[in-house]
């Protein structure tokens, strides 16, 4: 089975400057997350 690497094929945009962060002491950037596994948890109040 052949494997393909998608690293570097699509650049994600950086986060907006006025974004509100939870459970972190400073805003993050895409450069801070490069090379790390990131889990996104989306939730909402109904």
PQR file of N, CA, C, O and H, with PARSE charges and radii, in Angstrom:
ATOM      1  N   UNK A   1       0.847  -1.170   0.000 -0.4000 1.5000
ATOM      2  CA  UNK A   1       0.000   0.000   0.000 -0.0000 2.0000
ATOM      3  C   UNK A   1       0.898   1.240   0.000  0.5500 1.7000
ATOM      4  O   UNK A   1       1.786   1.367   0.843 -0.5500 1.4000
ATOM      5  N   UNK A   2       0.672   2.125  -0.918 -0.4000 1.5000
ATOM      6  CA  UNK A   2       1.473   3.356  -1.020 -0.0000 2.0000
ATOM      7  C   UNK A   2       0.934   4.407  -0.047  0.5500 1.7000
ATOM      8  O   UNK A   2      -0.275   4.523   0.158 -0.5500 1.4000
ATOM      9  H   UNK A   2      -0.049   2.022  -1.603  0.4000 1.0000
ATOM     10  N   UNK A   3       1.839   5.154   0.536 -0.4000 1.5000
ATOM     11  CA  UNK A   3       1.441   6.252   1.418 -0.0000 2.0000
ATOM     12  C   UNK A   3       1.868   7.565   0.789  0.5500 1.7000
ATOM     13  O   UNK A   3       2.903   7.645   0.128 -0.5500 1.4000
ATOM     14  H   UNK A   3       2.820   5.060   0.370  0.4000 1.0000
ATOM     15  N   UNK A   4       1.064   8.587   1.000 -0.4000 1.5000
ATOM     16  CA  UNK A   4       1.380   9.911   0.481 -0.0000 2.0000
ATOM     17  C   UNK A   4       1.518  10.874   1.647  0.5500 1.7000
ATOM     18  O   UNK A   4       0.812  10.764   2.650 -0.5500 1.4000
ATOM     19  H   UNK A   4       0.223   8.522   1.537  0.4000 1.0000
ATOM     20  N   UNK A   5       2.413  11.794   1.505 -0.4000 1.5000
ATOM     21  CA  UNK A   5       2.580  12.831   2.515 -0.0000 2.0000
ATOM     22  C   UNK A   5       1.949  14.118   2.004  0.5500 1.7000
ATOM     23  O   UNK A   5       2.239  14.561   0.892 -0.5500 1.4000
ATOM     24  H   UNK A   5       2.987  11.883   0.690  0.4000 1.0000
ATOM     25  N   UNK A   6       1.087  14.717   2.818 -0.4000 1.5000
ATOM     26  CA  UNK A   6       0.447  15.972   2.453 -0.0000 2.0000
ATOM     27  C   UNK A   6       1.128  17.157   3.136  0.5500 1.7000
ATOM     28  O   UNK A   6       0.652  18.287   3.034 -0.5500 1.4000
ATOM     29  H   UNK A   6       0.851  14.357   3.721  0.4000 1.0000
ATOM     30  N   UNK A   7       2.220  16.910   3.821 -0.4000 1.5000
ATOM     31  CA  UNK A   7       2.922  17.974   4.533 -0.0000 2.0000
ATOM     32  C   UNK A   7       3.375  19.051   3.551  0.5500 1.7000
ATOM     33  O   UNK A   7       4.049  18.766   2.561 -0.5500 1.4000
ATOM     34  H   UNK A   7       2.607  15.992   3.904  0.4000 1.0000
ATOM     35  N   UNK A   8       2.999  20.269   3.840 -0.4000 1.5000
ATOM     36  CA  UNK A   8       3.431  21.400   3.036 -0.0000 2.0000
ATOM     37  C   UNK A   8       2.640  21.627   1.770  0.5500 1.7000
ATOM     38  O   UNK A   8       2.973  22.529   1.001 -0.5500 1.4000
ATOM     39  H   UNK A   8       2.451  20.500   4.644  0.4000 1.0000
ATOM     40  N   UNK A   9       1.590  20.834   1.520 -0.4000 1.5000
ATOM     41  CA  UNK A   9       0.831  21.026   0.290 -0.0000 2.0000
ATOM     42  C   UNK A   9      -0.237  22.102   0.423  0.5500 1.7000
ATOM     43  O   UNK A   9      -0.607  22.726  -0.571 -0.5500 1.4000
ATOM     44  H   UNK A   9       1.320  20.101   2.145  0.4000 1.0000
ATOM     45  N   UNK A  10      -0.737  22.331   1.627 -0.4000 1.5000
ATOM     46  CA  UNK A  10      -1.766  23.350   1.856 -0.0000 2.0000
ATOM     47  C   UNK A  10      -1.356  24.160   3.073  0.5500 1.7000
ATOM     48  O   UNK A  10      -1.079  23.595   4.131 -0.5500 1.4000
ATOM     49  H   UNK A  10      -0.436  21.824   2.435  0.4000 1.0000
ATOM     50  N   UNK A  11      -1.317  25.467   2.934 -0.4000 1.5000
ATOM     51  CA  UNK A  11      -0.981  26.336   4.057 -0.0000 2.0000
ATOM     52  C   UNK A  11      -2.257  26.837   4.721  0.5500 1.7000
ATOM     53  O   UNK A  11      -3.114  27.434   4.070 -0.5500 1.4000
ATOM     54  H   UNK A  11      -1.542  25.926   2.074  0.4000 1.0000
ATOM     55  N   UNK A  12      -2.375  26.590   6.012 -0.4000 1.5000
ATOM     56  CA  UNK A  12      -3.537  27.072   6.761 -0.0000 2.0000
ATOM     57  C   UNK A  12      -3.340  28.546   7.094  0.5500 1.7000
ATOM     58  O   UNK A  12      -2.216  28.972   7.358 -0.5500 1.4000
ATOM     59  H   UNK A  12      -1.678  26.105   6.542  0.4000 1.0000
ATOM     60  N   UNK A  13      -4.412  29.328   7.086 -0.4000 1.5000
ATOM     61  CA  UNK A  13      -4.283  30.747   7.452 -0.0000 2.0000
ATOM     62  C   UNK A  13      -4.015  30.895   8.943  0.5500 1.7000
ATOM     63  O   UNK A  13      -4.386  30.024   9.729 -0.5500 1.4000
ATOM     64  H   UNK A  13      -5.325  28.982   6.871  0.4000 1.0000
ATOM     65  N   UNK A  14      -3.378  31.985   9.335 -0.4000 1.5000
ATOM     66  CA  UNK A  14      -3.124  32.243  10.746 -0.0000 2.0000
ATOM     67  C   UNK A  14      -4.427  32.650  11.426  0.5500 1.7000
ATOM     68  O   UNK A  14      -5.385  33.037  10.756 -0.5500 1.4000
ATOM     69  H   UNK A  14      -3.076  32.693   8.696  0.4000 1.0000
ATOM     70  N   UNK A  15      -4.465  32.565  12.746 -0.4000 1.5000
ATOM     71  CA  UNK A  15      -5.659  32.911  13.503 -0.0000 2.0000
ATOM     72  C   UNK A  15      -5.859  34.431  13.513  0.5500 1.7000
ATOM     73  O   UNK A  15      -4.880  35.176  13.462 -0.5500 1.4000
ATOM     74  H   UNK A  15      -3.688  32.252  13.291  0.4000 1.0000
ATOM     75  N   UNK A  16      -7.116  34.905  13.577 -0.4000 1.5000
ATOM     76  CA  UNK A  16      -7.368  36.344  13.655 -0.0000 2.0000
ATOM     77  C   UNK A  16      -6.774  36.949  14.926  0.5500 1.7000
ATOM     78  O   UNK A  16      -6.681  36.272  15.950 -0.5500 1.4000
ATOM     79  H   UNK A  16      -7.911  34.301  13.618  0.4000 1.0000
ATOM     80  N   UNK A  17      -6.376  38.203  14.865 -0.4000 1.5000
ATOM     81  CA  UNK A  17      -5.747  38.897  16.003 -0.0000 2.0000
ATOM     82  C   UNK A  17      -6.682  39.020  17.202  0.5500 1.7000
ATOM     83  O   UNK A  17      -6.230  38.913  18.343 -0.5500 1.4000
ATOM     84  H   UNK A  17      -6.451  38.752  14.033  0.4000 1.0000
ATOM     85  N   UNK A  18      -7.979  39.244  16.969 -0.4000 1.5000
ATOM     86  CA  UNK A  18      -8.922  39.510  18.063 -0.0000 2.0000
ATOM     87  C   UNK A  18      -9.651  38.259  18.555  0.5500 1.7000
ATOM     88  O   UNK A  18     -10.711  38.371  19.170 -0.5500 1.4000
ATOM     89  H   UNK A  18      -8.346  39.331  16.043  0.4000 1.0000
ATOM     90  N   UNK A  19      -9.107  37.085  18.297 -0.4000 1.5000
ATOM     91  CA  UNK A  19      -9.722  35.831  18.705 -0.0000 2.0000
ATOM     92  C   UNK A  19      -9.616  35.652  20.216  0.5500 1.7000
ATOM     93  O   UNK A  19      -8.568  35.933  20.799 -0.5500 1.4000
ATOM     94  H   UNK A  19      -8.246  36.995  17.798  0.4000 1.0000
ATOM     95  N   UNK A  20     -10.695  35.185  20.860 -0.4000 1.5000
ATOM     96  CA  UNK A  20     -10.687  34.934  22.298 -0.0000 2.0000
ATOM     97  C   UNK A  20     -10.218  33.500  22.552  0.5500 1.7000
ATOM     98  O   UNK A  20     -10.782  32.555  21.999 -0.5500 1.4000
ATOM     99  H   UNK A  20     -11.545  34.957  20.387  0.4000 1.0000
ATOM    100  N   UNK A  21      -9.193  33.337  23.384 -0.4000 1.5000
ATOM    101  CA  UNK A  21      -8.612  32.029  23.672 -0.0000 2.0000
ATOM    102  C   UNK A  21      -9.052  31.543  25.038  0.5500 1.7000
ATOM    103  O   UNK A  21      -9.210  32.342  25.961 -0.5500 1.4000
ATOM    104  H   UNK A  21      -8.735  34.104  23.833  0.4000 1.0000
ATOM    105  N   UNK A  22      -9.255  30.228  25.178 -0.4000 1.5000
ATOM    106  CA  UNK A  22      -9.658  29.596  26.426 -0.0000 2.0000
ATOM    107  C   UNK A  22      -8.600  28.555  26.796  0.5500 1.7000
ATOM    108  O   UNK A  22      -8.099  27.835  25.932 -0.5500 1.4000
ATOM    109  H   UNK A  22      -9.127  29.579  24.429  0.4000 1.0000
ATOM    110  N   UNK A  23      -8.267  28.482  28.079 -0.4000 1.5000
ATOM    111  CA  UNK A  23      -7.315  27.500  28.614 -0.0000 2.0000
ATOM    112  C   UNK A  23      -5.897  27.651  28.057  0.5500 1.7000
ATOM    113  O   UNK A  23      -5.192  26.656  27.895 -0.5500 1.4000
ATOM    114  H   UNK A  23      -8.673  29.067  28.781  0.4000 1.0000
ATOM    115  N   UNK A  24      -5.484  28.849  27.771 -0.4000 1.5000
ATOM    116  CA  UNK A  24      -4.115  29.125  27.363 -0.0000 2.0000
ATOM    117  C   UNK A  24      -3.732  30.506  27.879  0.5500 1.7000
ATOM    118  O   UNK A  24      -4.585  31.388  27.984 -0.5500 1.4000
ATOM    119  H   UNK A  24      -6.057  29.658  27.903  0.4000 1.0000
ATOM    120  N   UNK A  25      -2.470  30.698  28.199 -0.4000 1.5000
ATOM    121  CA  UNK A  25      -2.057  31.971  28.784 -0.0000 2.0000
ATOM    122  C   UNK A  25      -1.657  33.010  27.738  0.5500 1.7000
ATOM    123  O   UNK A  25      -1.381  34.158  28.085 -0.5500 1.4000
ATOM    124  H   UNK A  25      -1.777  29.982  28.113  0.4000 1.0000
ATOM    125  N   UNK A  26      -1.624  32.623  26.466 -0.4000 1.5000
ATOM    126  CA  UNK A  26      -1.291  33.573  25.405 -0.0000 2.0000
ATOM    127  C   UNK A  26      -1.917  33.095  24.102  0.5500 1.7000
ATOM    128  O   UNK A  26      -2.220  31.910  23.962 -0.5500 1.4000
ATOM    129  H   UNK A  26      -1.848  31.690  26.184  0.4000 1.0000
ATOM    130  N   UNK A  27      -2.113  33.988  23.161 -0.4000 1.5000
ATOM    131  CA  UNK A  27      -2.640  33.560  21.852 -0.0000 2.0000
ATOM    132  C   UNK A  27      -1.659  32.636  21.146  0.5500 1.7000
ATOM    133  O   UNK A  27      -0.445  32.796  21.273 -0.5500 1.4000
ATOM    134  H   UNK A  27      -1.868  34.951  23.275  0.4000 1.0000
ATOM    135  N   UNK A  28      -2.183  31.676  20.408 -0.4000 1.5000
ATOM    136  CA  UNK A  28      -1.366  30.746  19.649 -0.0000 2.0000
ATOM    137  C   UNK A  28      -1.298  31.187  18.190  0.5500 1.7000
ATOM    138  O   UNK A  28      -2.142  31.948  17.717 -0.5500 1.4000
ATOM    139  H   UNK A  28      -3.169  31.546  20.306  0.4000 1.0000
ATOM    140  N   UNK A  29      -0.302  30.706  17.503 -0.4000 1.5000
ATOM    141  CA  UNK A  29      -0.187  30.959  16.070 -0.0000 2.0000
ATOM    142  C   UNK A  29       0.015  29.631  15.368  0.5500 1.7000
ATOM    143  O   UNK A  29       0.299  28.619  16.009 -0.5500 1.4000
ATOM    144  H   UNK A  29       0.384  30.088  17.887  0.4000 1.0000
ATOM    145  N   UNK A  30      -0.128  29.633  14.068 -0.4000 1.5000
ATOM    146  CA  UNK A  30       0.084  28.412  13.306 -0.0000 2.0000
ATOM    147  C   UNK A  30       1.529  27.948  13.438  0.5500 1.7000
ATOM    148  O   UNK A  30       1.790  26.745  13.429 -0.5500 1.4000
ATOM    149  H   UNK A  30      -0.359  30.455  13.547  0.4000 1.0000
ATOM    150  N   UNK A  31       2.468  28.879  13.559 -0.4000 1.5000
ATOM    151  CA  UNK A  31       3.883  28.518  13.731 -0.0000 2.0000
ATOM    152  C   UNK A  31       4.095  27.771  15.050  0.5500 1.7000
ATOM    153  O   UNK A  31       4.937  26.875  15.120 -0.5500 1.4000
ATOM    154  H   UNK A  31       2.255  29.856  13.566  0.4000 1.0000
ATOM    155  N   UNK A  32       3.333  28.131  16.110 -0.4000 1.5000
ATOM    156  CA  UNK A  32       3.441  27.435  17.400 -0.0000 2.0000
ATOM    157  C   UNK A  32       2.976  25.979  17.290  0.5500 1.7000
ATOM    158  O   UNK A  32       3.461  25.116  18.022 -0.5500 1.4000
ATOM    159  H   UNK A  32       2.649  28.858  16.054  0.4000 1.0000
ATOM    160  N   UNK A  33       2.042  25.709  16.382 -0.4000 1.5000
ATOM    161  CA  UNK A  33       1.434  24.382  16.271 -0.0000 2.0000
ATOM    162  C   UNK A  33       2.089  23.514  15.202  0.5500 1.7000
ATOM    163  O   UNK A  33       1.760  22.332  15.095 -0.5500 1.4000
ATOM    164  H   UNK A  33       1.648  26.411  15.788  0.4000 1.0000
ATOM    165  N   UNK A  34       2.986  24.054  14.424 -0.4000 1.5000
ATOM    166  CA  UNK A  34       3.610  23.301  13.330 -0.0000 2.0000
ATOM    167  C   UNK A  34       4.319  22.061  13.871  0.5500 1.7000
ATOM    168  O   UNK A  34       5.105  22.143  14.816 -0.5500 1.4000
ATOM    169  H   UNK A  34       3.253  25.014  14.511  0.4000 1.0000
ATOM    170  N   UNK A  35       4.030  20.916  13.260 -0.4000 1.5000
ATOM    171  CA  UNK A  35       4.663  19.662  13.647 -0.0000 2.0000
ATOM    172  C   UNK A  35       4.007  18.970  14.827  0.5500 1.7000
ATOM    173  O   UNK A  35       4.500  17.939  15.285 -0.5500 1.4000
ATOM    174  H   UNK A  35       3.392  20.849  12.493  0.4000 1.0000
ATOM    175  N   UNK A  36       2.901  19.516  15.331 -0.4000 1.5000
ATOM    176  CA  UNK A  36       2.218  18.929  16.486 -0.0000 2.0000
ATOM    177  C   UNK A  36       0.853  18.401  16.074  0.5500 1.7000
ATOM    178  O   UNK A  36       0.245  18.899  15.127 -0.5500 1.4000
ATOM    179  H   UNK A  36       2.501  20.353  14.959  0.4000 1.0000
ATOM    180  N   UNK A  37       0.379  17.396  16.785 -0.4000 1.5000
ATOM    181  CA  UNK A  37      -0.961  16.881  16.586 -0.0000 2.0000
ATOM    182  C   UNK A  37      -1.933  17.810  17.284  0.5500 1.7000
ATOM    183  O   UNK A  37      -1.779  18.080  18.475 -0.5500 1.4000
ATOM    184  H   UNK A  37       0.873  16.991  17.555  0.4000 1.0000
ATOM    185  N   UNK A  38      -2.938  18.309  16.563 -0.4000 1.5000
ATOM    186  CA  UNK A  38      -3.899  19.258  17.111 -0.0000 2.0000
ATOM    187  C   UNK A  38      -5.290  18.636  17.057  0.5500 1.7000
ATOM    188  O   UNK A  38      -5.730  18.183  16.001 -0.5500 1.4000
ATOM    189  H   UNK A  38      -3.064  18.089  15.596  0.4000 1.0000
ATOM    190  N   UNK A  39      -5.980  18.615  18.192 -0.4000 1.5000
ATOM    191  CA  UNK A  39      -7.341  18.102  18.269 -0.0000 2.0000
ATOM    192  C   UNK A  39      -8.276  19.289  18.475  0.5500 1.7000
ATOM    193  O   UNK A  39      -8.108  20.065  19.416 -0.5500 1.4000
ATOM    194  H   UNK A  39      -5.623  18.984  19.051  0.4000 1.0000
ATOM    195  N   UNK A  40      -9.253  19.423  17.596 -0.4000 1.5000
ATOM    196  CA  UNK A  40     -10.231  20.502  17.704 -0.0000 2.0000
ATOM    197  C   UNK A  40     -11.516  19.951  18.291  0.5500 1.7000
ATOM    198  O   UNK A  40     -12.018  18.920  17.845 -0.5500 1.4000
ATOM    199  H   UNK A  40      -9.390  18.793  16.832  0.4000 1.0000
ATOM    200  N   UNK A  41     -12.047  20.637  19.288 -0.4000 1.5000
ATOM    201  CA  UNK A  41     -13.292  20.231  19.926 -0.0000 2.0000
ATOM    202  C   UNK A  41     -14.302  21.352  19.717  0.5500 1.7000
ATOM    203  O   UNK A  41     -14.211  22.400  20.357 -0.5500 1.4000
ATOM    204  H   UNK A  41     -11.640  21.475  19.650  0.4000 1.0000
ATOM    205  N   UNK A  42     -15.259  21.137  18.827 -0.4000 1.5000
ATOM    206  CA  UNK A  42     -16.286  22.147  18.544 -0.0000 2.0000
ATOM    207  C   UNK A  42     -17.504  21.864  19.391  0.5500 1.7000
ATOM    208  O   UNK A  42     -17.970  20.725  19.450 -0.5500 1.4000
ATOM    209  H   UNK A  42     -15.333  20.286  18.308  0.4000 1.0000
ATOM    210  N   UNK A  43     -18.026  22.883  20.048 -0.4000 1.5000
ATOM    211  CA  UNK A  43     -19.228  22.742  20.849 -0.0000 2.0000
ATOM    212  C   UNK A  43     -19.971  24.061  20.853  0.5500 1.7000
ATOM    213  O   UNK A  43     -19.408  25.106  20.526 -0.5500 1.4000
ATOM    214  H   UNK A  43     -17.648  23.808  20.000  0.4000 1.0000
ATOM    215  N   UNK A  44     -21.225  24.006  21.222 -0.4000 1.5000
ATOM    216  CA  UNK A  44     -22.056  25.212  21.233 -0.0000 2.0000
ATOM    217  C   UNK A  44     -23.099  25.093  22.334  0.5500 1.7000
ATOM    218  O   UNK A  44     -23.421  23.995  22.787 -0.5500 1.4000
ATOM    219  H   UNK A  44     -21.682  23.157  21.487  0.4000 1.0000
ATOM    220  N   UNK A  45     -23.617  26.232  22.753 -0.4000 1.5000
ATOM    221  CA  UNK A  45     -24.729  26.249  23.692 -0.0000 2.0000
ATOM    222  C   UNK A  45     -26.013  26.324  22.883  0.5500 1.7000
ATOM    223  O   UNK A  45     -26.106  27.090  21.925 -0.5500 1.4000
ATOM    224  H   UNK A  45     -23.355  27.124  22.385  0.4000 1.0000
ATOM    225  N   UNK A  46     -26.998  25.530  23.268 -0.4000 1.5000
ATOM    226  CA  UNK A  46     -28.284  25.538  22.562 -0.0000 2.0000
ATOM    227  C   UNK A  46     -29.334  26.204  23.410  0.5500 1.7000
ATOM    228  O   UNK A  46     -30.487  26.311  22.993 -0.5500 1.4000
ATOM    229  H   UNK A  46     -26.922  24.907  24.047  0.4000 1.0000
TER
END
